[in-house]
Amino acid sequence: MNNSLKNDSAEHHPGEEDLSVAAVGQQNEEEVDLDKAATDNTSEDVQDAGAGMENLMDMYEESFKRFAEGEVVTGRIISVDKDYVLVDIGYKSEGQIRINEFKDEKGEIHVNMGDDVEVMVEFWDEDEERVVLSKEKAVKVKVWEEIKKTYDEDGTVEGVILTRVKGGFSVDIGVQAFLPGSQADLRPIRNLDDLVGKKLEFKMLKYNRKRSNIVLSRRAILEQEREAKRASTLEAIHEDKVVEGVVKNITEYGVFVDLGGVDGLLHITDISWGRVKHPSELFSVGDKITVKILSLDMERERVSLGMKQLVEDPWLAAAEKYSLSSRITGKVVSLTDYGAFVELEEGIEGLIHVSEMSWTRKIRHPSKVVSIGDMVDAVVLDIKPENRRISLGMKQVVPNPWDVISEKYPTGTTIEGKIKNITDFGLFIGIDEGIDGLVHISDISWTKRIKHPSEIYKKGDVIQAIVLDIEKENERFSLGIKQLQTDPWKTVAERYVVGKEIAGTITNITDFGIFVELEEGIEGLVHVSEISKEKIKTPVGKFNVGDVITARVMNINSEERRIGLSVKRLEVDDKESLLSEYVNNARPATSTFGEILRENLQEKLNGK
């Protein structure tokens, strides 16, 4: 302002000197006002210009902003063509991103003009004013930042198991990570392929960004969850409490049940009141079941479980339900050498002993009569609930055939049947179903000497026999074949008169005598004392089997089936006969001695 005044003063023209001081003062005041107004306007313009200049400078500096390769920035999509997407990141030239980075799995492109997008400066050339960007790498950078944050905070990440690799699995958590097989679950996994494709939560055990190495663990999460459940479960459970659980493992001796972080054992004996061969018959891994806590050891964290205890013991009412002589129907569930066990209901089994399976058959093993799974009818013979035992009988369901067999086949009845078996002591002939009659070897023939029945008969032959005796108590049915014919010994006295001379064949030689066959089945004995007038200690060596000899009948006992013979008597009789003939042919004697001798000879001939 002073400079202006000075300049104006220096350029003053003549004629202006007459101006009054007031005019000059007024003029000066106006100039001051004008200068002030100008100054005020200039100040505002300068301020506006300064603000605009600052914006221009900011824009200028922004256009020359430098970016470091690998830096992640946010830009705006300004153009899209078939190969690239142009993104404004505030640089004097736009950055390029390959269009493929915006394609999804199906190959479809998802990009819109004006969208903000995070990108990484992949390449930057200031001279060429060229910037290459990457959306995918920006995402990975963000992922690694999240990985570091998660690891530092001991958090979890979500990922998808892609495939099996050596020693474990490959997992996608935004970048590829490794899940060791030992860290996949709490227990070894039988089928590892079941996990492929599943989306799960993981803990990070370690990571190395430079090597792109990340090791995950699913087991760590499961262990944390299990410990939390375990603590909660242990606080809530107590003896006699009814709880729900999941079958975790099955063994031959029981089932392990997960109660919620705590495993309990359901022993095979506590599964059912009935018979359980193997728990796998009733359960599968993963089944949800209801059980009762029988005992609890908090120190060892051992829990004993029961399932049958959820219902009443069936033996408590068994005595009333299965009274003596009552008839039942049950299922054969087990066979032993001594009988069959029959399930009457769940938890109650009865035993049918082999001796109670048939009235007539001798059963060596129950499998000859019944099989496992058969439904059978039986009668209660005995029940002892305190010992949890019931004795049953199958044969009692039908009448005992021995009760009526004597009425059906009285003694003396002739029957016809098939030979079912041959033994060294006789023949077994089928009478009725389950009843066989025995023809003893001694009752086969009156006369034949039989060493073995198979000499005459064979199995399957149909023969006739007569009922000799029936013993119901001992279940014996005696038959005879020879009784169908007349006993030849009853008439032997008629055929072999005492004193008669007969001939026979030697059949046997013993120390005490010789057996001589007179006819088929009829033998006589020549005692050693009756062989010769001379004393013989034994006939052995002096005679041969098959020799024909002549002897005299000395005695007959039909009841004892014996005939006594004598060879010696023939010799004596022959001599006495010659003497008698001589005496009878002599002239009559006049002496008394001759008459006496004749009388004595006559008495001897008469057997006195």
C-alpha positions in Angstrom: 0.0 0.0 0.0 2.8 2.4 0.8 4.6 1.6 -2.4 1.5 2.5 -4.3 1.3 5.8 -2.6 4.9 6.5 -3.4 4.5 5.7 -7.0 1.4 7.7 -7.3 3.2 10.7 -5.7 6.1 10.5 -8.0 3.8 10.6 -11.0 1.8 13.7 -9.9 1.0 16.3 -12.6 0.8 20.1 -12.2 -2.6 21.4 -11.7 -3.4 19.0 -9.1 -1.5 20.9 -6.5 -4.6 22.9 -5.8 -6.5 20.1 -4.4 -7.5 20.6 -0.9 -6.2 18.7 1.9 -9.7 17.4 2.6 -10.1 16.2 -0.9 -6.8 14.5 -0.7 -7.7 13.0 2.6 -11.0 11.8 1.3 -9.3 10.4 -1.7 -6.8 8.7 0.5 -9.6 7.3 2.5 -11.4 6.0 -0.6 -8.1 4.5 -1.8 -7.6 2.9 1.5 -11.1 1.4 1.3 -10.5 0.2 -2.2 -7.2 -1.2 -1.3 -8.8 -3.0 1.7 -11.6 -4.4 -0.5 -9.1 -5.5 -3.0 -7.0 -7.0 -0.3 -10.0 -8.9 1.0 -11.0 -10.2 -2.4 -7.5 -11.2 -3.2 -7.2 -13.1 0.1 -10.3 -15.1 -0.8 -9.1 -15.7 -4.3 -5.8 -16.8 -3.0 -7.4 -19.1 -0.6 -9.6 -20.7 -3.3 -6.7 -20.9 -5.6 -4.6 -22.4 -2.9 -7.2 -25.1 -2.2 -7.5 -25.9 -5.9 -3.8 -25.9 -6.3 -3.5 -28.3 -3.3 -6.0 -30.7 -4.9 -4.2 -30.5 -8.2 -0.9 -31.2 -6.4 -2.5 -34.1 -4.6 -3.8 -35.5 -7.8 -0.4 -34.9 -9.4 1.4 -36.6 -6.6 -1.2 -39.4 -6.6 -0.5 -40.0 -10.3 3.1 -40.4 -9.5 2.5 -42.7 -6.5 5.0 -45.5 -6.2 4.0 -49.1 -5.5 6.1 -51.9 -4.2 5.9 -55.2 -5.9 3.9 -57.6 -3.7 1.9 -54.8 -2.1 -1.8 -55.3 -1.8 -4.0 -52.3 -2.6 -7.6 -51.7 -3.3 -8.7 -50.5 -6.8 -11.8 -50.0 -8.9 -12.7 -51.8 -12.0 -12.9 -49.4 -14.9 -12.8 -51.6 -18.0 -13.3 -55.2 -19.0 -12.3 -56.9 -22.3 -11.8 -60.5 -23.4 -8.3 -60.8 -22.1 -7.9 -58.3 -19.2 -9.7 -56.3 -16.6 -8.4 -52.8 -16.1 -8.3 -51.5 -12.5 -7.7 -48.0 -11.3 -5.4 -48.1 -8.3 -4.6 -44.4 -8.3 -1.6 -44.6 -10.6 -1.2 -42.5 -13.7 -2.0 -45.6 -15.7 -4.4 -48.5 -15.0 -3.3 -51.9 -13.8 -4.1 -55.1 -15.7 -5.5 -58.3 -14.4 -5.9 -61.4 -16.5 -9.5 -62.2 -17.1 -9.0 -65.8 -16.1 -8.7 -64.7 -12.5 -12.3 -63.7 -12.5 -13.6 -67.1 -13.7 -15.3 -69.6 -11.4 -15.1 -73.3 -11.5 -17.6 -73.5 -14.3 -15.6 -71.0 -16.4 -18.1 -68.2 -16.0 -16.8 -64.7 -15.5 -18.0 -62.7 -12.5 -16.9 -59.0 -12.8 -18.8 -55.7 -12.8 -17.8 -52.2 -13.8 -17.2 -50.0 -10.7 -16.6 -52.9 -8.3 -13.9 -52.5 -5.7 -11.3 -55.2 -5.7 -8.3 -56.0 -3.7 -5.2 -56.7 -5.9 -1.6 -57.3 -5.5 1.0 -55.4 -7.5 2.7 -58.2 -9.4 4.8 -56.0 -11.7 5.4 -52.3 -11.8 7.5 -50.4 -14.4 7.6 -46.6 -13.9 9.4 -45.9 -17.1 6.9 -47.8 -19.2 4.1 -46.7 -16.9 2.9 -50.4 -16.8 1.4 -52.1 -13.9 0.4 -55.8 -13.7 -2.0 -56.8 -11.0 -3.2 -60.1 -9.5 -6.5 -60.7 -7.8 -5.7 -64.3 -6.9 -2.4 -63.5 -5.3 -4.0 -60.7 -3.3 -6.4 -63.3 -2.0 -3.6 -65.6 -1.0 -1.8 -62.7 0.8 -4.9 -62.1 2.7 -5.2 -65.7 3.5 -1.7 -65.9 4.9 -2.4 -62.8 7.0 -5.5 -64.6 8.4 -3.4 -67.8 8.9 -0.9 -65.9 10.9 -3.6 -64.2 12.9 -5.4 -67.5 13.5 -2.2 -69.2 14.6 -1.2 -66.4 16.9 -4.6 -66.4 18.5 -4.8 -70.2 18.7 -8.0 -70.1 16.6 -9.5 -72.5 14.1 -9.8 -72.5 10.3 -12.3 -74.1 8.0 -11.3 -76.2 5.1 -12.3 -78.9 2.6 -10.4 -82.2 2.5 -9.3 -82.4 -1.2 -7.7 -85.8 -1.5 -5.5 -88.4 0.2 -1.8 -88.0 0.0 1.1 -90.0 1.5 0.7 -89.9 5.3 -2.5 -88.0 5.4 -4.7 -85.5 3.4 -4.5 -82.4 1.3 -6.8 -79.7 2.7 -8.0 -76.4 1.0 -8.1 -73.6 3.5 -7.6 -70.9 0.9 -4.2 -72.2 0.4 -3.2 -75.9 0.4 -2.4 -77.4 3.8 -1.5 -80.9 5.1 -3.5 -82.9 7.5 -1.5 -85.9 8.9 -3.5 -89.2 9.2 -2.8 -89.3 12.9 -4.4 -85.9 13.3 -7.6 -86.7 11.4 -9.6 -88.2 14.2 -9.3 -89.4 17.8 -9.1 -93.0 16.7 -7.6 -94.6 13.6 -9.9 -94.3 10.6 -10.7 -97.6 8.8 -11.7 -96.0 5.5 -9.8 -92.8 4.9 -11.7 -92.1 1.7 -14.8 -91.3 3.8 -13.2 -88.0 4.8 -12.5 -86.8 1.2 -14.8 -83.9 0.3 -15.9 -83.1 3.8 -15.8 -79.5 5.1 -14.3 -79.5 8.7 -12.7 -77.3 11.3 -9.0 -77.5 12.0 -6.4 -76.3 14.4 -3.0 -75.1 13.0 -0.1 -77.0 14.5 2.5 -75.0 12.5 3.0 -72.9 9.4 5.9 -71.6 7.2 4.9 -68.9 4.7 8.2 -69.0 2.8 7.8 -72.8 2.2 4.1 -72.6 1.9 3.8 -75.2 4.5 0.9 -75.6 6.9 0.2 -78.5 9.2 -3.4 -79.0 10.5 -5.0 -81.0 13.2 -8.6 -82.0 13.5 -7.8 -84.3 16.5 -6.9 -81.3 18.6 -10.4 -79.8 18.2 -12.0 -83.2 18.9 -9.9 -83.6 22.0 -11.0 -80.2 23.3 -14.6 -81.0 22.6 -14.3 -84.4 24.2 -12.7 -82.9 27.4 -15.5 -80.4 27.6 -18.1 -83.1 27.2 -16.3 -85.3 29.6 -16.3 -82.7 32.4 -19.9 -81.9 31.8 -20.9 -85.6 31.6 -19.1 -86.6 34.8 -20.8 -83.8 36.7 -24.2 -84.9 35.5 -24.1 -88.7 35.8 -24.6 -90.9 38.9 -25.4 -94.5 39.7 -28.9 -95.7 38.7 -29.3 -92.8 36.3 -30.8 -93.7 32.9 -28.8 -92.0 30.1 -28.5 -92.1 26.3 -25.3 -93.0 24.5 -23.9 -93.9 21.1 -22.3 -97.3 20.4 -18.6 -96.6 19.9 -17.0 -100.0 19.7 -18.2 -103.7 19.9 -16.2 -106.6 21.3 -17.0 -110.2 22.0 -17.4 -109.4 25.7 -19.5 -106.2 25.5 -20.2 -102.8 24.0 -18.4 -99.5 24.6 -20.9 -96.6 24.7 -20.0 -92.9 24.4 -22.0 -91.1 27.0 -20.6 -87.7 25.9 -16.9 -87.6 26.3 -17.0 -90.5 28.8 -17.0 -94.2 27.6 -19.0 -96.8 29.5 -18.9 -100.5 29.2 -22.1 -102.5 28.6 -21.0 -106.0 29.4 -22.6 -108.8 27.4 -24.2 -110.2 30.6 -26.0 -106.9 31.2 -27.4 -106.5 27.7 -30.4 -108.8 28.1 -32.0 -111.2 30.5 -31.9 -113.7 27.7 -29.0 -115.3 25.8 -26.7 -113.1 23.7 -24.0 -115.0 21.7 -22.3 -111.8 20.5 -23.2 -108.1 20.9 -22.9 -107.6 17.2 -26.2 -109.5 16.8 -28.0 -106.6 18.5 -25.9 -103.5 17.9 -23.9 -101.6 15.3 -21.4 -98.9 15.7 -23.2 -95.5 15.8 -26.5 -96.9 17.3 -28.1 -94.7 19.8 -29.1 -96.7 22.9 -30.6 -96.1 26.4 -28.7 -97.6 29.3 -28.6 -97.5 33.1 -25.5 -96.6 35.1 -24.7 -99.6 37.3 -21.5 -98.3 38.9 -19.2 -95.3 38.6 -15.5 -94.9 39.5 -14.8 -91.2 39.3 -11.0 -91.6 39.9 -10.5 -94.1 37.1 -13.4 -92.6 35.1 -14.8 -96.1 34.6 -18.5 -96.5 34.1 -20.4 -99.8 34.1 -23.7 -99.8 32.2 -26.7 -102.1 32.0 -29.6 -102.5 29.6 -31.5 -105.4 30.9 -31.9 -103.5 34.2 -34.3 -101.2 32.5 -36.9 -104.0 32.6 -38.1 -106.3 35.3 -36.3 -109.7 35.8 -38.6 -112.2 34.1 -37.7 -114.9 36.6 -39.6 -113.0 39.4 -42.9 -114.2 37.9 -41.7 -117.4 36.3 -43.1 -119.7 38.9 -46.6 -118.4 38.4 -46.3 -118.2 34.6 -44.8 -121.7 34.1 -46.4 -124.0 36.7 -45.6 -127.7 36.9 -47.2 -129.8 34.2 -48.1 -126.8 32.2 -47.6 -127.0 28.4 -45.3 -124.4 26.7 -44.1 -123.6 23.2 -40.5 -122.3 22.8 -37.6 -121.9 20.4 -34.5 -124.0 20.5 -31.6 -121.7 21.0 -28.7 -124.0 22.0 -27.7 -127.7 21.8 -25.4 -129.6 24.1 -24.4 -133.2 24.4 -26.9 -133.7 27.2 -29.9 -131.7 25.9 -31.5 -128.7 24.2 -32.1 -125.3 25.7 -35.4 -123.8 24.8 -36.2 -120.0 25.1 -39.7 -119.5 26.6 -39.4 -115.8 26.5 -36.5 -113.3 26.6 -34.5 -114.1 29.7 -36.1 -117.5 30.5 -34.7 -120.7 29.1 -35.6 -124.3 29.9 -33.6 -127.5 29.4 -35.0 -130.6 27.6 -32.7 -133.4 28.6 -32.0 -136.1 26.0 -33.8 -138.6 28.2 -37.0 -136.5 28.0 -37.1 -136.3 24.3 -38.7 -139.6 23.4 -40.5 -142.4 25.2 -39.0 -145.1 23.0 -35.9 -143.9 21.2 -32.5 -143.9 22.8 -31.2 -140.5 21.7 -27.5 -140.0 21.8 -27.5 -136.3 20.8 -30.4 -133.8 20.7 -29.5 -132.8 17.1 -31.0 -136.2 16.1 -34.4 -134.8 17.2 -34.3 -130.9 17.0 -32.3 -128.1 15.4 -31.5 -124.6 16.5 -34.4 -122.3 15.6 -37.0 -125.0 15.8 -40.3 -124.3 17.6 -41.1 -127.1 20.0 -43.9 -128.0 22.4 -42.9 -129.3 25.9 -44.2 -129.8 29.4 -42.8 -128.2 32.5 -41.3 -131.0 34.7 -39.6 -128.8 37.3 -39.0 -125.1 38.0 -36.5 -123.5 40.4 -36.6 -119.7 40.0 -34.0 -119.2 42.7 -31.5 -121.1 40.5 -33.0 -119.8 37.3 -33.7 -123.3 36.0 -36.7 -125.0 34.3 -36.7 -128.6 33.4 -38.8 -129.5 30.3 -40.0 -132.7 28.6 -40.9 -133.2 25.0 -42.1 -136.8 25.3 -44.7 -135.9 27.9 -46.6 -134.0 25.2 -47.7 -137.4 23.7 -48.9 -140.5 25.5 -46.4 -143.1 26.6 -46.7 -146.0 24.1 -45.5 -148.4 26.7 -48.7 -147.7 28.7 -50.8 -149.4 26.0 -48.4 -151.7 24.3 -49.3 -154.7 26.6 -52.9 -154.2 25.8 -52.2 -154.0 22.1 -49.9 -157.0 22.0 -50.7 -159.4 24.9 -48.4 -162.4 25.6 -48.8 -165.1 23.0 -49.7 -162.7 20.2 -48.0 -163.4 16.9 -46.6 -160.3 15.2 -44.8 -159.6 11.9 -42.1 -157.0 11.6 -38.9 -156.0 9.9 -35.5 -156.7 11.3 -34.1 -153.3 12.2 -30.8 -154.5 13.8 -28.8 -157.6 14.3 -26.4 -158.1 17.3 -24.4 -161.0 18.6 -27.1 -161.6 21.2 -30.2 -161.4 19.0 -32.5 -159.6 16.6 -34.4 -156.3 17.0 -37.7 -156.3 15.2 -39.7 -153.1 14.7 -43.1 -153.3 16.4 -44.6 -149.8 16.6 -43.0 -146.5 16.0 -40.2 -146.2 18.5 -40.7 -149.7 20.0 -38.5 -152.6 19.0 -38.9 -156.2 20.2 -35.9 -158.4 20.9 -35.6 -162.0 19.8 -32.8 -163.4 21.9 -30.4 -165.8 20.1 -31.6 -168.6 22.4 -35.2 -168.0 21.1 -34.4 -168.3 17.5 -34.4 -172.1 17.1 -35.2 -175.1 19.3 -32.6 -177.3 17.7 -30.0 -175.3 15.7 -26.8 -174.3 17.5 -26.5 -170.6 16.4 -23.2 -168.8 16.9 -24.5 -165.5 15.5 -28.0 -164.5 14.2 -26.5 -163.2 11.0 -25.9 -166.8 10.0 -29.7 -167.1 9.4 -31.1 -163.6 9.0 -30.1 -160.2 7.5 -31.2 -156.7 8.3 -34.5 -155.8 6.6 -35.9 -159.3 6.5 -39.6 -159.5 7.5 -40.2 -162.3 9.9 -42.9 -163.5 12.3 -42.4 -163.9 16.1 -44.5 -164.5 19.1 -44.8 -162.1 22.1 -43.1 -163.7 25.1 -43.1 -160.9 27.7 -43.5 -157.1 28.0 -41.8 -155.3 30.9 -43.3 -151.8 30.9 -41.0 -150.6 33.8 -37.8 -151.6 32.0 -39.3 -150.9 28.5 -38.5 -154.4 27.3 -40.4 -156.3 24.6 -39.3 -160.0 24.3 -40.1 -162.0 21.3 -39.5 -165.6 20.2 -39.3 -167.3 16.8 -38.8 -170.9 17.9 -42.0 -170.6 20.0 -44.0 -170.6 16.8 -43.0 -174.3 16.4 -43.4 -177.3 18.8 -40.5 -177.9 21.0 -38.9 -181.2 19.8 -37.8 -181.9 23.4 -41.3 -182.4 24.5 -41.6 -185.6 22.3 -38.0 -186.7 22.6 -38.9 -189.4 25.1 -41.2 -190.9 22.6 -38.5 -191.1 20.0 -35.6 -192.2 22.2 -36.8 -194.8 24.7 -34.4 -195.6 27.6 -32.4 -198.7 26.7 -32.7 -198.1 23.0 -29.5 -198.4 20.9 -28.9 -195.4 18.7 -26.2 -194.1 16.4 -25.0 -190.5 16.3 -22.2 -188.2 15.1 -19.7 -186.7 17.5 -20.1 -182.9 17.6 -17.8 -182.0 20.5 -15.2 -183.7 22.7 -14.5 -182.5 26.2 -12.6 -183.8 29.2 -15.8 -184.9 30.8 -17.4 -186.6 27.8 -18.5 -186.8 24.2 -21.5 -184.9 22.7 -23.3 -186.9 20.1 -25.9 -185.4 17.7 -28.9 -187.7 17.5 -30.9 -185.4 15.2 -30.8 -181.7 14.3 -30.7 -179.8 17.5 -30.9 -183.0 19.7 -27.7 -184.0 21.4 -26.8 -186.6 23.9 -23.8 -186.9 26.2 -21.6 -189.9 26.7 -20.0 -189.2 30.0 -16.3 -190.2 30.3 -17.3 -192.9 32.8 -19.7 -194.4 30.1 -17.2 -194.7 27.3 -15.5 -197.9 28.2 -15.3 -200.5 31.0 -11.7 -199.4 31.3 -11.0 -196.3 33.2 -10.4 -193.4 30.8 -9.4 -190.0 32.2 -10.3 -188.1 29.1 -11.7 -189.0 25.7 -9.7 -186.3 24.0 -7.3 -187.9 21.5 -9.2 -191.1 21.4 -12.1 -189.9 19.3 -12.6 -187.4 16.5 -15.4 -184.9 15.8 -17.5 -186.3 13.0 -17.0 -189.9 14.0 -20.2 -192.0 14.1 -20.6 -194.0 17.2 -23.3 -196.3 18.6 -24.5 -195.9 22.2 -27.4 -196.9 24.4 -30.0 -194.4 25.8 -29.5 -194.4 29.6 -31.8 -191.5 30.7 -33.9 -188.6 29.3 -34.8 -185.3 31.0 -37.0 -183.2 28.6 -37.3 -180.2 31.0 -33.5 -179.9 31.3 -33.1 -180.9 27.7 -30.6 -183.7 28.4 -30.1 -187.3 27.1 -27.6 -189.6 28.8 -25.9 -192.1 26.5 -23.5 -195.0 27.2 -21.0 -196.8 24.9 -19.8 -199.0 27.8 -23.4 -200.4 28.3 -23.4 -201.8 24.8 -20.3 -203.8 25.5 -21.6 -205.2 28.8 -25.0 -206.0 27.2 -23.3 -207.8 24.3 -21.4 -210.1 26.7 -24.4 -210.8 28.8 -26.4 -211.5 25.7 -23.9 -214.1 24.6 -23.8 -215.7 28.0 -27.6 -215.8 28.2 -27.8 -217.3 24.8 -25.3 -220.0 25.8 -27.2 -220.8 29.0 -30.6 -221.0 27.2 -29.2 -223.3 24.6 -27.6 -225.7 27.1 -29.3 -228.9 28.3 -31.5 -228.5 31.3 -29.5 -228.7 34.4 -30.4 -230.9 37.2 -28.6 -228.8 39.8 -29.9 -225.9 41.7 -26.9 -223.8 40.7 -28.0 -223.6 37.1 -31.4 -222.3 37.9 -30.0 -219.7 40.2 -27.6 -218.5 37.5 -30.5 -218.2 35.0 -32.6 -216.1 37.4 -29.7 -213.8 38.0 -29.1 -213.2 34.4 -32.8 -212.6 33.8 -32.8 -209.9 36.5 -29.9 -208.2 35.0 -31.6 -208.2 31.6 -34.7 -206.6 33.2 -32.5 -203.8 34.6 -32.7 -204.5 38.2 
